[in-house]
Amino acid sequence: MKNYPPSFKAAAVARYESRPEATIRSVAIDLGINPETLRNCVRARLRPVRSRKRPRTGSPRPSKTPPWGRNPRSER
């Protein structure tokens, strides 16, 4: 899987958006990338930006340790 720099992705999306008659497939072929890669870049641009950290509300998450204690078999 190739990792393209953000500047390339932004330029690819801009090229697609600037040509109303073009398809994602045709622009991707022009750029030499997989059409799904361009489609994902377009979708990512349309998605609203969300913060990764969300404020905690309510009670904290329960512990993964069962109420009766640890399982000695899983510690082997």
N, C-alpha and C positions, 0 to 999 in steps of 0.2 A: 504494500500500500504506500503510495507516495504522499508526502506531506508538502503541500504548496504553501508558500508564504502568504500572509494575510493581504499583502499588496497585490499579489497575483490574483487572488480570489476576488478582491474588490474590483480589479480591472476587468476580470472576466464577467462579473455580474453587471458592471456598467456597460460593457460591450453588448451583452444580451439585452439589457433594458433600452439601449439607445437605438436598437434596430427592431421596430415593432413587427416587421414581417418575418423576422428570423425565429427559428425554433431553437430550443435548448440543444437539440442534437446537432443542428448545423453550426452553431457557434462553438460547441465542444469540439467538433471535427476540425473547424478552423484553427482552434487553439491546440489541438493535439492532445486533448484530455478525454477521459471517459464522460459520457453524457450524465451519468449518475452523480459524478463529482460536481459538475456544474449545477445540476438540479439541487443537490444538497446545499451548495453555496447560496443559491437563490432563496431556498427555503429558510436558511439560517438568517439571511438578511431580513426576511419578512417577519421572523419571530421576534417578539418583544424581548428586550434585554432584561434579565432578572438577576437579582443579587443572589449569590450563592448562599450567603448566610441569611437565615430567616430568624426573626426574633422568636425566642421560645415562649410558648404560652401553655398554660395548663400544668399538669403534673409532669415530673421528669420521667424519662423512659424507665421501665422496670429493668432490674438487673437480669442478666442472662443466666445467673446461677439459680437453680431451682430452690424453692423454699426449704427443702430438706437437706441441702448442702451439696457438696461436689460429688461427682460420680467417680469413684476410684478407678474404674475401668478406662475412663477417658484420659487419665493421667499417665498411662503406661507408655 
